């Protein structure tokens, strides 16, 4: 049975960037359509109990920096653990992804380039001119996509994605949802593929 994979993410998450190509490779290998669903991560975190990195205990902040370097090395990506451009507002990049998805285009290459620009090049990806440049390099009319993303309907879709994510117990970004089972984190892609290949029924986190 053909089941799509819902991809909940925010464009400026380093972990979205780390896992993106591996995730897309798994989806392509198994002929699974990806539904790109960018979310307002702060809204999701309000429910899941997470907080932004600067508000975490010092030992967790230090471990996060370690993980950024370790995962980047594992994925073969050059990483700046503390770019001057972070934190960066992901809203415009997220909305551009929604524009592309809604018109039937694949936002995957653009999404990866946003993460690369921020975490490998220390570029300010909240800047509309930079987003237009990245969109153009991905094969789209960058300025037109950015302009279209300002229409209210795309913000409404992002808000709806956020509420959908909360409703199915998405904890953070990225999360991959297959047959209503949530796989949270770029380090869960192998588990996702195992479910696809085994054909097992989804597990539930509900008691009983």
Rosetta constraint file for C-alpha pairs under 8 A:
AtomPair CA 2 CA 32 HARMONIC 7.03 0.50
AtomPair CA 3 CA 32 HARMONIC 6.67 0.50
AtomPair CA 3 CA 33 HARMONIC 7.66 0.50
AtomPair CA 3 CA 178 HARMONIC 7.15 0.50
AtomPair CA 3 CA 179 HARMONIC 6.70 0.50
AtomPair CA 4 CA 32 HARMONIC 5.51 0.50
AtomPair CA 4 CA 33 HARMONIC 4.90 0.50
AtomPair CA 4 CA 34 HARMONIC 5.98 0.50
AtomPair CA 4 CA 35 HARMONIC 6.91 0.50
AtomPair CA 4 CA 178 HARMONIC 6.80 0.50
AtomPair CA 4 CA 179 HARMONIC 7.87 0.50
AtomPair CA 5 CA 27 HARMONIC 7.78 0.50
AtomPair CA 5 CA 32 HARMONIC 6.66 0.50
AtomPair CA 5 CA 33 HARMONIC 6.22 0.50
AtomPair CA 5 CA 34 HARMONIC 5.01 0.50
AtomPair CA 5 CA 35 HARMONIC 6.07 0.50
AtomPair CA 5 CA 176 HARMONIC 6.47 0.50
AtomPair CA 5 CA 177 HARMONIC 5.61 0.50
AtomPair CA 5 CA 178 HARMONIC 5.00 0.50
AtomPair CA 5 CA 179 HARMONIC 7.72 0.50
AtomPair CA 6 CA 34 HARMONIC 5.99 0.50
AtomPair CA 6 CA 35 HARMONIC 4.73 0.50
AtomPair CA 6 CA 36 HARMONIC 6.41 0.50
AtomPair CA 6 CA 37 HARMONIC 6.80 0.50
AtomPair CA 6 CA 176 HARMONIC 5.76 0.50
AtomPair CA 6 CA 177 HARMONIC 4.99 0.50
AtomPair CA 6 CA 178 HARMONIC 6.66 0.50
AtomPair CA 7 CA 34 HARMONIC 6.55 0.50
AtomPair CA 7 CA 35 HARMONIC 5.78 0.50
AtomPair CA 7 CA 36 HARMONIC 5.05 0.50
AtomPair CA 7 CA 37 HARMONIC 5.52 0.50
AtomPair CA 7 CA 38 HARMONIC 7.63 0.50
AtomPair CA 7 CA 174 HARMONIC 7.18 0.50
AtomPair CA 7 CA 175 HARMONIC 6.07 0.50
AtomPair CA 7 CA 176 HARMONIC 4.86 0.50
AtomPair CA 7 CA 177 HARMONIC 6.54 0.50
AtomPair CA 8 CA 36 HARMONIC 6.72 0.50
AtomPair CA 8 CA 37 HARMONIC 4.86 0.50
AtomPair CA 8 CA 38 HARMONIC 5.49 0.50
AtomPair CA 8 CA 39 HARMONIC 6.47 0.50
AtomPair CA 8 CA 161 HARMONIC 7.85 0.50
AtomPair CA 8 CA 165 HARMONIC 7.11 0.50
AtomPair CA 8 CA 170 HARMONIC 7.99 0.50
AtomPair CA 8 CA 173 HARMONIC 6.43 0.50
AtomPair CA 8 CA 174 HARMONIC 5.74 0.50
AtomPair CA 8 CA 175 HARMONIC 5.10 0.50
AtomPair CA 8 CA 176 HARMONIC 6.30 0.50
AtomPair CA 8 CA 177 HARMONIC 7.86 0.50
AtomPair CA 9 CA 13 HARMONIC 7.61 0.50
AtomPair CA 9 CA 16 HARMONIC 6.40 0.50
AtomPair CA 9 CA 37 HARMONIC 6.60 0.50
AtomPair CA 9 CA 38 HARMONIC 4.87 0.50
AtomPair CA 9 CA 39 HARMONIC 5.94 0.50
AtomPair CA 9 CA 41 HARMONIC 7.73 0.50
AtomPair CA 9 CA 172 HARMONIC 7.67 0.50
AtomPair CA 9 CA 173 HARMONIC 4.68 0.50
AtomPair CA 9 CA 174 HARMONIC 4.54 0.50
AtomPair CA 9 CA 175 HARMONIC 6.46 0.50
AtomPair CA 10 CA 16 HARMONIC 7.12 0.50
AtomPair CA 10 CA 38 HARMONIC 5.26 0.50
AtomPair CA 10 CA 39 HARMONIC 5.75 0.50
AtomPair CA 10 CA 40 HARMONIC 6.98 0.50
AtomPair CA 10 CA 41 HARMONIC 6.51 0.50
AtomPair CA 10 CA 90 HARMONIC 6.59 0.50
AtomPair CA 10 CA 94 HARMONIC 6.53 0.50
AtomPair CA 10 CA 173 HARMONIC 6.38 0.50
AtomPair CA 10 CA 174 HARMONIC 7.26 0.50
AtomPair CA 11 CA 16 HARMONIC 7.02 0.50
AtomPair CA 11 CA 17 HARMONIC 7.82 0.50
AtomPair CA 11 CA 38 HARMONIC 7.32 0.50
AtomPair CA 11 CA 90 HARMONIC 5.66 0.50
AtomPair CA 11 CA 93 HARMONIC 6.29 0.50
AtomPair CA 11 CA 94 HARMONIC 5.82 0.50
AtomPair CA 11 CA 111 HARMONIC 6.34 0.50
AtomPair CA 11 CA 114 HARMONIC 6.67 0.50
AtomPair CA 11 CA 115 HARMONIC 6.65 0.50
AtomPair CA 12 CA 16 HARMONIC 7.59 0.50
AtomPair CA 12 CA 17 HARMONIC 7.86 0.50
AtomPair CA 12 CA 88 HARMONIC 6.91 0.50
AtomPair CA 12 CA 89 HARMONIC 7.64 0.50
AtomPair CA 12 CA 90 HARMONIC 5.55 0.50
AtomPair CA 12 CA 114 HARMONIC 7.05 0.50
AtomPair CA 12 CA 115 HARMONIC 5.86 0.50
AtomPair CA 12 CA 118 HARMONIC 7.28 0.50
AtomPair CA 13 CA 17 HARMONIC 6.61 0.50
AtomPair CA 13 CA 115 HARMONIC 7.20 0.50
AtomPair CA 13 CA 173 HARMONIC 6.92 0.50
AtomPair CA 13 CA 174 HARMONIC 7.78 0.50
AtomPair CA 14 CA 18 HARMONIC 6.12 0.50
AtomPair CA 14 CA 68 HARMONIC 7.59 0.50
AtomPair CA 14 CA 115 HARMONIC 6.43 0.50
AtomPair CA 14 CA 119 HARMONIC 6.72 0.50
AtomPair CA 15 CA 19 HARMONIC 6.18 0.50
AtomPair CA 15 CA 173 HARMONIC 7.09 0.50
AtomPair CA 15 CA 174 HARMONIC 6.57 0.50
AtomPair CA 15 CA 185 HARMONIC 7.03 0.50
AtomPair CA 15 CA 186 HARMONIC 6.07 0.50
AtomPair CA 16 CA 20 HARMONIC 5.82 0.50
AtomPair CA 16 CA 115 HARMONIC 7.69 0.50
AtomPair CA 16 CA 173 HARMONIC 6.38 0.50
AtomPair CA 16 CA 174 HARMONIC 5.05 0.50
AtomPair CA 16 CA 185 HARMONIC 7.95 0.50
AtomPair CA 16 CA 186 HARMONIC 6.84 0.50
AtomPair CA 17 CA 21 HARMONIC 7.93 0.50
AtomPair CA 17 CA 111 HARMONIC 7.82 0.50
AtomPair CA 17 CA 112 HARMONIC 5.81 0.50
AtomPair CA 17 CA 115 HARMONIC 5.11 0.50
AtomPair CA 17 CA 116 HARMONIC 7.15 0.50
AtomPair CA 18 CA 71 HARMONIC 7.18 0.50
AtomPair CA 18 CA 72 HARMONIC 6.72 0.50
AtomPair CA 18 CA 75 HARMONIC 6.64 0.50
AtomPair CA 18 CA 77 HARMONIC 7.73 0.50
AtomPair CA 18 CA 186 HARMONIC 6.72 0.50
AtomPair CA 19 CA 23 HARMONIC 5.94 0.50
AtomPair CA 19 CA 185 HARMONIC 7.95 0.50
AtomPair CA 19 CA 186 HARMONIC 4.55 0.50
AtomPair CA 19 CA 187 HARMONIC 7.49 0.50
AtomPair CA 19 CA 189 HARMONIC 7.82 0.50
AtomPair CA 20 CA 24 HARMONIC 6.13 0.50
AtomPair CA 20 CA 112 HARMONIC 6.73 0.50
AtomPair CA 20 CA 186 HARMONIC 7.76 0.50
AtomPair CA 21 CA 25 HARMONIC 6.02 0.50
AtomPair CA 21 CA 112 HARMONIC 7.81 0.50
AtomPair CA 22 CA 26 HARMONIC 6.37 0.50
AtomPair CA 22 CA 189 HARMONIC 7.51 0.50
AtomPair CA 23 CA 27 HARMONIC 6.31 0.50
AtomPair CA 23 CA 186 HARMONIC 7.92 0.50
AtomPair CA 23 CA 189 HARMONIC 6.24 0.50
AtomPair CA 24 CA 28 HARMONIC 6.07 0.50
AtomPair CA 24 CA 34 HARMONIC 7.95 0.50
AtomPair CA 25 CA 29 HARMONIC 5.99 0.50
AtomPair CA 26 CA 30 HARMONIC 6.30 0.50
AtomPair CA 26 CA 189 HARMONIC 7.98 0.50
AtomPair CA 26 CA 193 HARMONIC 6.65 0.50
AtomPair CA 27 CA 31 HARMONIC 5.90 0.50
AtomPair CA 27 CA 32 HARMONIC 4.82 0.50
AtomPair CA 27 CA 33 HARMONIC 6.77 0.50
AtomPair CA 27 CA 34 HARMONIC 7.07 0.50
AtomPair CA 28 CA 32 HARMONIC 6.10 0.50
AtomPair CA 28 CA 33 HARMONIC 7.77 0.50
AtomPair CA 30 CA 196 HARMONIC 7.74 0.50
AtomPair CA 36 CA 97 HARMONIC 7.67 0.50
AtomPair CA 36 CA 98 HARMONIC 7.49 0.50
AtomPair CA 36 CA 101 HARMONIC 6.92 0.50
AtomPair CA 36 CA 107 HARMONIC 7.85 0.50
AtomPair CA 37 CA 98 HARMONIC 7.50 0.50
AtomPair CA 37 CA 158 HARMONIC 7.29 0.50
AtomPair CA 37 CA 161 HARMONIC 5.87 0.50
AtomPair CA 38 CA 94 HARMONIC 5.65 0.50
AtomPair CA 38 CA 95 HARMONIC 7.82 0.50
AtomPair CA 38 CA 97 HARMONIC 7.61 0.50
AtomPair CA 38 CA 98 HARMONIC 7.43 0.50
AtomPair CA 38 CA 158 HARMONIC 6.12 0.50
AtomPair CA 38 CA 161 HARMONIC 6.68 0.50
AtomPair CA 38 CA 162 HARMONIC 7.68 0.50
AtomPair CA 39 CA 44 HARMONIC 7.76 0.50
AtomPair CA 39 CA 94 HARMONIC 7.58 0.50
AtomPair CA 39 CA 158 HARMONIC 5.48 0.50
AtomPair CA 39 CA 159 HARMONIC 6.82 0.50
AtomPair CA 39 CA 161 HARMONIC 5.64 0.50
AtomPair CA 39 CA 162 HARMONIC 4.71 0.50
AtomPair CA 39 CA 165 HARMONIC 7.77 0.50
AtomPair CA 40 CA 44 HARMONIC 6.66 0.50
AtomPair CA 40 CA 91 HARMONIC 7.61 0.50
AtomPair CA 40 CA 158 HARMONIC 6.92 0.50
AtomPair CA 40 CA 159 HARMONIC 6.87 0.50
AtomPair CA 40 CA 162 HARMONIC 5.82 0.50
AtomPair CA 41 CA 45 HARMONIC 6.03 0.50
AtomPair CA 41 CA 162 HARMONIC 7.50 0.50
AtomPair CA 41 CA 172 HARMONIC 6.90 0.50
AtomPair CA 41 CA 173 HARMONIC 7.31 0.50
AtomPair CA 42 CA 46 HARMONIC 6.28 0.50
AtomPair CA 42 CA 51 HARMONIC 8.00 0.50
AtomPair CA 43 CA 47 HARMONIC 7.09 0.50
AtomPair CA 43 CA 162 HARMONIC 6.94 0.50
AtomPair CA 44 CA 48 HARMONIC 6.21 0.50
AtomPair CA 44 CA 162 HARMONIC 6.40 0.50
AtomPair CA 44 CA 163 HARMONIC 7.80 0.50
AtomPair CA 44 CA 165 HARMONIC 7.22 0.50
AtomPair CA 44 CA 166 HARMONIC 5.95 0.50
AtomPair CA 44 CA 170 HARMONIC 7.47 0.50
AtomPair CA 44 CA 171 HARMONIC 6.83 0.50
AtomPair CA 44 CA 172 HARMONIC 6.89 0.50
AtomPair CA 45 CA 49 HARMONIC 5.47 0.50
AtomPair CA 45 CA 50 HARMONIC 4.82 0.50
AtomPair CA 45 CA 51 HARMONIC 6.45 0.50
AtomPair CA 45 CA 171 HARMONIC 6.89 0.50
AtomPair CA 45 CA 172 HARMONIC 6.83 0.50
AtomPair CA 46 CA 50 HARMONIC 6.85 0.50
AtomPair CA 46 CA 51 HARMONIC 7.83 0.50
AtomPair CA 47 CA 166 HARMONIC 7.05 0.50
AtomPair CA 48 CA 166 HARMONIC 7.91 0.50
AtomPair CA 48 CA 169 HARMONIC 7.72 0.50
AtomPair CA 48 CA 170 HARMONIC 7.67 0.50
AtomPair CA 48 CA 171 HARMONIC 5.21 0.50
AtomPair CA 48 CA 172 HARMONIC 7.66 0.50
AtomPair CA 50 CA 171 HARMONIC 7.95 0.50
AtomPair CA 50 CA 172 HARMONIC 7.99 0.50
AtomPair CA 51 CA 55 HARMONIC 6.18 0.50
AtomPair CA 51 CA 56 HARMONIC 6.66 0.50
AtomPair CA 52 CA 56 HARMONIC 6.89 0.50
AtomPair CA 53 CA 61 HARMONIC 6.29 0.50
AtomPair CA 54 CA 61 HARMONIC 7.25 0.50
AtomPair CA 56 CA 60 HARMONIC 6.18 0.50
AtomPair CA 56 CA 61 HARMONIC 6.23 0.50
AtomPair CA 57 CA 61 HARMONIC 6.39 0.50
AtomPair CA 58 CA 62 HARMONIC 6.18 0.50
AtomPair CA 59 CA 63 HARMONIC 6.14 0.50
AtomPair CA 60 CA 64 HARMONIC 6.07 0.50
AtomPair CA 61 CA 65 HARMONIC 6.53 0.50
AtomPair CA 62 CA 66 HARMONIC 6.43 0.50
AtomPair CA 63 CA 67 HARMONIC 6.13 0.50
AtomPair CA 64 CA 68 HARMONIC 6.18 0.50
AtomPair CA 65 CA 69 HARMONIC 6.54 0.50
AtomPair CA 65 CA 81 HARMONIC 5.91 0.50
AtomPair CA 65 CA 82 HARMONIC 7.76 0.50
AtomPair CA 66 CA 70 HARMONIC 6.13 0.50
AtomPair CA 67 CA 71 HARMONIC 5.78 0.50
AtomPair CA 68 CA 72 HARMONIC 5.97 0.50
AtomPair CA 68 CA 79 HARMONIC 7.25 0.50
AtomPair CA 68 CA 81 HARMONIC 5.98 0.50
AtomPair CA 69 CA 73 HARMONIC 6.17 0.50
AtomPair CA 69 CA 79 HARMONIC 6.44 0.50
AtomPair CA 69 CA 80 HARMONIC 7.96 0.50
AtomPair CA 69 CA 81 HARMONIC 6.50 0.50
AtomPair CA 70 CA 74 HARMONIC 6.22 0.50
AtomPair CA 71 CA 75 HARMONIC 6.02 0.50
AtomPair CA 72 CA 76 HARMONIC 5.95 0.50
AtomPair CA 72 CA 77 HARMONIC 4.84 0.50
AtomPair CA 72 CA 78 HARMONIC 6.25 0.50
AtomPair CA 72 CA 79 HARMONIC 5.91 0.50
AtomPair CA 73 CA 77 HARMONIC 6.02 0.50
AtomPair CA 73 CA 78 HARMONIC 7.19 0.50
AtomPair CA 77 CA 120 HARMONIC 7.77 0.50
AtomPair CA 78 CA 120 HARMONIC 5.61 0.50
AtomPair CA 79 CA 119 HARMONIC 5.59 0.50
AtomPair CA 79 CA 120 HARMONIC 4.83 0.50
AtomPair CA 80 CA 119 HARMONIC 5.50 0.50
AtomPair CA 80 CA 120 HARMONIC 5.53 0.50
AtomPair CA 80 CA 121 HARMONIC 7.54 0.50
AtomPair CA 80 CA 122 HARMONIC 7.28 0.50
AtomPair CA 81 CA 119 HARMONIC 7.18 0.50
AtomPair CA 82 CA 86 HARMONIC 7.22 0.50
AtomPair CA 83 CA 118 HARMONIC 7.25 0.50
AtomPair CA 83 CA 119 HARMONIC 6.60 0.50
AtomPair CA 83 CA 122 HARMONIC 5.25 0.50
AtomPair CA 84 CA 122 HARMONIC 6.48 0.50
AtomPair CA 85 CA 118 HARMONIC 6.82 0.50
AtomPair CA 85 CA 122 HARMONIC 5.72 0.50
AtomPair CA 85 CA 123 HARMONIC 6.11 0.50
AtomPair CA 85 CA 124 HARMONIC 5.21 0.50
AtomPair CA 85 CA 125 HARMONIC 7.91 0.50
AtomPair CA 86 CA 118 HARMONIC 7.47 0.50
AtomPair CA 86 CA 124 HARMONIC 7.86 0.50
AtomPair CA 88 CA 124 HARMONIC 6.79 0.50
AtomPair CA 88 CA 125 HARMONIC 6.65 0.50
AtomPair CA 88 CA 126 HARMONIC 5.92 0.50
AtomPair CA 89 CA 125 HARMONIC 7.74 0.50
AtomPair CA 89 CA 126 HARMONIC 5.50 0.50
AtomPair CA 90 CA 94 HARMONIC 5.99 0.50
AtomPair CA 90 CA 125 HARMONIC 7.55 0.50
AtomPair CA 90 CA 126 HARMONIC 6.39 0.50
AtomPair CA 91 CA 95 HARMONIC 6.09 0.50
AtomPair CA 91 CA 126 HARMONIC 7.72 0.50
AtomPair CA 92 CA 96 HARMONIC 6.18 0.50
AtomPair CA 92 CA 126 HARMONIC 6.57 0.50
AtomPair CA 92 CA 128 HARMONIC 7.57 0.50
AtomPair CA 92 CA 146 HARMONIC 7.60 0.50
AtomPair CA 92 CA 149 HARMONIC 7.19 0.50
AtomPair CA 93 CA 97 HARMONIC 6.39 0.50
AtomPair CA 93 CA 111 HARMONIC 7.90 0.50
AtomPair CA 93 CA 114 HARMONIC 7.57 0.50
AtomPair CA 93 CA 125 HARMONIC 7.44 0.50
AtomPair CA 93 CA 126 HARMONIC 7.16 0.50
AtomPair CA 93 CA 131 HARMONIC 6.83 0.50
AtomPair CA 94 CA 98 HARMONIC 6.47 0.50
AtomPair CA 94 CA 158 HARMONIC 7.78 0.50
AtomPair CA 95 CA 99 HARMONIC 6.29 0.50
AtomPair CA 95 CA 149 HARMONIC 5.41 0.50
AtomPair CA 95 CA 150 HARMONIC 7.86 0.50
AtomPair CA 95 CA 154 HARMONIC 6.02 0.50
AtomPair CA 95 CA 155 HARMONIC 6.72 0.50
AtomPair CA 95 CA 158 HARMONIC 7.19 0.50
AtomPair CA 96 CA 100 HARMONIC 6.39 0.50
AtomPair CA 96 CA 145 HARMONIC 6.20 0.50
AtomPair CA 96 CA 146 HARMONIC 6.08 0.50
AtomPair CA 96 CA 148 HARMONIC 7.96 0.50
AtomPair CA 96 CA 149 HARMONIC 5.42 0.50
AtomPair CA 97 CA 101 HARMONIC 6.20 0.50
AtomPair CA 97 CA 107 HARMONIC 5.44 0.50
AtomPair CA 97 CA 110 HARMONIC 7.75 0.50
AtomPair CA 97 CA 111 HARMONIC 7.16 0.50
AtomPair CA 98 CA 102 HARMONIC 5.95 0.50
AtomPair CA 98 CA 149 HARMONIC 7.81 0.50
AtomPair CA 98 CA 154 HARMONIC 6.49 0.50
AtomPair CA 98 CA 157 HARMONIC 7.73 0.50
AtomPair CA 98 CA 158 HARMONIC 7.69 0.50
AtomPair CA 99 CA 103 HARMONIC 6.42 0.50
AtomPair CA 99 CA 145 HARMONIC 6.84 0.50
AtomPair CA 99 CA 148 HARMONIC 7.15 0.50
AtomPair CA 99 CA 149 HARMONIC 6.09 0.50
AtomPair CA 99 CA 154 HARMONIC 6.92 0.50
AtomPair CA 100 CA 104 HARMONIC 6.39 0.50
AtomPair CA 100 CA 105 HARMONIC 4.95 0.50
AtomPair CA 100 CA 106 HARMONIC 6.44 0.50
AtomPair CA 100 CA 107 HARMONIC 5.83 0.50
AtomPair CA 100 CA 145 HARMONIC 7.68 0.50
AtomPair CA 101 CA 105 HARMONIC 5.30 0.50
AtomPair CA 101 CA 106 HARMONIC 6.14 0.50
AtomPair CA 101 CA 107 HARMONIC 6.47 0.50
AtomPair CA 107 CA 111 HARMONIC 6.01 0.50
AtomPair CA 108 CA 112 HARMONIC 6.29 0.50
AtomPair CA 109 CA 113 HARMONIC 6.22 0.50
AtomPair CA 109 CA 138 HARMONIC 6.11 0.50
AtomPair CA 110 CA 114 HARMONIC 6.35 0.50
AtomPair CA 110 CA 134 HARMONIC 6.42 0.50
AtomPair CA 110 CA 135 HARMONIC 5.90 0.50
AtomPair CA 110 CA 138 HARMONIC 5.67 0.50
AtomPair CA 111 CA 115 HARMONIC 6.71 0.50
AtomPair CA 112 CA 116 HARMONIC 6.21 0.50
AtomPair CA 113 CA 117 HARMONIC 5.94 0.50
AtomPair CA 113 CA 134 HARMONIC 6.61 0.50
AtomPair CA 114 CA 118 HARMONIC 6.33 0.50
AtomPair CA 114 CA 125 HARMONIC 6.54 0.50
AtomPair CA 114 CA 131 HARMONIC 7.62 0.50
AtomPair CA 114 CA 134 HARMONIC 7.27 0.50
AtomPair CA 115 CA 119 HARMONIC 5.81 0.50
AtomPair CA 115 CA 120 HARMONIC 7.67 0.50
AtomPair CA 116 CA 120 HARMONIC 5.07 0.50
AtomPair CA 116 CA 121 HARMONIC 6.61 0.50
AtomPair CA 117 CA 121 HARMONIC 4.89 0.50
AtomPair CA 117 CA 122 HARMONIC 6.14 0.50
AtomPair CA 117 CA 123 HARMONIC 5.32 0.50
AtomPair CA 117 CA 124 HARMONIC 7.75 0.50
AtomPair CA 117 CA 125 HARMONIC 7.02 0.50
AtomPair CA 118 CA 122 HARMONIC 4.65 0.50
AtomPair CA 118 CA 123 HARMONIC 5.00 0.50
AtomPair CA 118 CA 124 HARMONIC 6.48 0.50
AtomPair CA 118 CA 125 HARMONIC 6.34 0.50
AtomPair CA 124 CA 130 HARMONIC 7.39 0.50
AtomPair CA 125 CA 130 HARMONIC 6.21 0.50
AtomPair CA 125 CA 131 HARMONIC 6.29 0.50
AtomPair CA 126 CA 130 HARMONIC 7.80 0.50
AtomPair CA 126 CA 131 HARMONIC 7.45 0.50
AtomPair CA 127 CA 131 HARMONIC 6.44 0.50
AtomPair CA 128 CA 132 HARMONIC 6.06 0.50
AtomPair CA 128 CA 146 HARMONIC 6.92 0.50
AtomPair CA 129 CA 133 HARMONIC 6.21 0.50
AtomPair CA 129 CA 143 HARMONIC 7.82 0.50
AtomPair CA 130 CA 134 HARMONIC 6.25 0.50
AtomPair CA 131 CA 135 HARMONIC 6.07 0.50
AtomPair CA 131 CA 142 HARMONIC 7.17 0.50
AtomPair CA 131 CA 146 HARMONIC 7.45 0.50
AtomPair CA 132 CA 136 HARMONIC 6.09 0.50
AtomPair CA 132 CA 141 HARMONIC 7.68 0.50
AtomPair CA 132 CA 142 HARMONIC 3.96 0.50
AtomPair CA 132 CA 143 HARMONIC 5.12 0.50
AtomPair CA 132 CA 145 HARMONIC 7.55 0.50
AtomPair CA 132 CA 146 HARMONIC 6.41 0.50
AtomPair CA 133 CA 137 HARMONIC 6.26 0.50
AtomPair CA 133 CA 142 HARMONIC 6.19 0.50
AtomPair CA 134 CA 138 HARMONIC 6.25 0.50
AtomPair CA 134 CA 142 HARMONIC 7.25 0.50
AtomPair CA 135 CA 139 HARMONIC 6.51 0.50
AtomPair CA 135 CA 140 HARMONIC 5.43 0.50
AtomPair CA 135 CA 141 HARMONIC 6.78 0.50
AtomPair CA 135 CA 142 HARMONIC 4.63 0.50
AtomPair CA 135 CA 145 HARMONIC 7.82 0.50
AtomPair CA 136 CA 140 HARMONIC 4.79 0.50
AtomPair CA 136 CA 141 HARMONIC 5.50 0.50
AtomPair CA 136 CA 142 HARMONIC 4.71 0.50
AtomPair CA 140 CA 145 HARMONIC 7.62 0.50
AtomPair CA 141 CA 145 HARMONIC 6.24 0.50
AtomPair CA 142 CA 146 HARMONIC 6.24 0.50
AtomPair CA 143 CA 147 HARMONIC 6.15 0.50
AtomPair CA 144 CA 148 HARMONIC 6.10 0.50
AtomPair CA 145 CA 149 HARMONIC 6.12 0.50
AtomPair CA 146 CA 150 HARMONIC 7.04 0.50
AtomPair CA 147 CA 151 HARMONIC 7.86 0.50
AtomPair CA 149 CA 154 HARMONIC 6.25 0.50
AtomPair CA 150 CA 154 HARMONIC 7.37 0.50
AtomPair CA 150 CA 155 HARMONIC 7.90 0.50
AtomPair CA 151 CA 155 HARMONIC 7.53 0.50
AtomPair CA 152 CA 156 HARMONIC 6.37 0.50
AtomPair CA 153 CA 157 HARMONIC 6.32 0.50
AtomPair CA 154 CA 158 HARMONIC 6.36 0.50
AtomPair CA 155 CA 159 HARMONIC 6.19 0.50
AtomPair CA 156 CA 160 HARMONIC 6.10 0.50
AtomPair CA 157 CA 161 HARMONIC 6.07 0.50
AtomPair CA 158 CA 162 HARMONIC 6.27 0.50
AtomPair CA 159 CA 163 HARMONIC 6.45 0.50
AtomPair CA 160 CA 164 HARMONIC 6.13 0.50
AtomPair CA 161 CA 165 HARMONIC 6.07 0.50
AtomPair CA 162 CA 166 HARMONIC 6.31 0.50
AtomPair CA 163 CA 167 HARMONIC 6.14 0.50
AtomPair CA 164 CA 168 HARMONIC 6.49 0.50
AtomPair CA 165 CA 169 HARMONIC 6.33 0.50
AtomPair CA 165 CA 170 HARMONIC 5.10 0.50
AtomPair CA 166 CA 170 HARMONIC 5.63 0.50
AtomPair CA 166 CA 171 HARMONIC 7.65 0.50
AtomPair CA 168 CA 180 HARMONIC 7.47 0.50
AtomPair CA 168 CA 182 HARMONIC 7.71 0.50
AtomPair CA 169 CA 182 HARMONIC 7.45 0.50
AtomPair CA 170 CA 175 HARMONIC 6.53 0.50
AtomPair CA 170 CA 182 HARMONIC 6.58 0.50
AtomPair CA 170 CA 184 HARMONIC 7.13 0.50
AtomPair CA 171 CA 175 HARMONIC 7.73 0.50
AtomPair CA 171 CA 184 HARMONIC 6.87 0.50
AtomPair CA 172 CA 184 HARMONIC 6.66 0.50
AtomPair CA 172 CA 185 HARMONIC 7.58 0.50
AtomPair CA 173 CA 184 HARMONIC 6.90 0.50
AtomPair CA 173 CA 185 HARMONIC 6.46 0.50
AtomPair CA 174 CA 184 HARMONIC 6.17 0.50
AtomPair CA 174 CA 185 HARMONIC 5.31 0.50
AtomPair CA 174 CA 186 HARMONIC 6.55 0.50
AtomPair CA 175 CA 182 HARMONIC 6.51 0.50
AtomPair CA 175 CA 183 HARMONIC 5.45 0.50
AtomPair CA 175 CA 184 HARMONIC 4.30 0.50
AtomPair CA 175 CA 185 HARMONIC 5.82 0.50
AtomPair CA 175 CA 186 HARMONIC 7.89 0.50
AtomPair CA 176 CA 182 HARMONIC 5.93 0.50
AtomPair CA 176 CA 183 HARMONIC 5.08 0.50
AtomPair CA 176 CA 184 HARMONIC 6.46 0.50
AtomPair CA 176 CA 185 HARMONIC 7.99 0.50
AtomPair CA 176 CA 192 HARMONIC 7.82 0.50
AtomPair CA 177 CA 181 HARMONIC 5.38 0.50
AtomPair CA 177 CA 182 HARMONIC 4.54 0.50
AtomPair CA 177 CA 183 HARMONIC 6.09 0.50
AtomPair CA 178 CA 182 HARMONIC 6.74 0.50
AtomPair CA 178 CA 192 HARMONIC 7.60 0.50
AtomPair CA 179 CA 202 HARMONIC 6.47 0.50
AtomPair CA 180 CA 202 HARMONIC 7.05 0.50
AtomPair CA 181 CA 202 HARMONIC 5.75 0.50
AtomPair CA 181 CA 203 HARMONIC 6.62 0.50
AtomPair CA 181 CA 204 HARMONIC 7.23 0.50
AtomPair CA 183 CA 188 HARMONIC 5.85 0.50
AtomPair CA 183 CA 189 HARMONIC 7.46 0.50
AtomPair CA 183 CA 191 HARMONIC 7.65 0.50
AtomPair CA 183 CA 192 HARMONIC 6.65 0.50
AtomPair CA 184 CA 188 HARMONIC 6.39 0.50
AtomPair CA 185 CA 189 HARMONIC 7.71 0.50
AtomPair CA 188 CA 192 HARMONIC 6.38 0.50
AtomPair CA 189 CA 193 HARMONIC 6.25 0.50
AtomPair CA 190 CA 194 HARMONIC 6.15 0.50
AtomPair CA 191 CA 195 HARMONIC 6.37 0.50
AtomPair CA 192 CA 196 HARMONIC 6.43 0.50
AtomPair CA 193 CA 197 HARMONIC 6.11 0.50
AtomPair CA 194 CA 198 HARMONIC 5.90 0.50
AtomPair CA 195 CA 199 HARMONIC 5.92 0.50
AtomPair CA 195 CA 200 HARMONIC 5.93 0.50
AtomPair CA 195 CA 202 HARMONIC 7.97 0.50
AtomPair CA 196 CA 200 HARMONIC 7.55 0.50
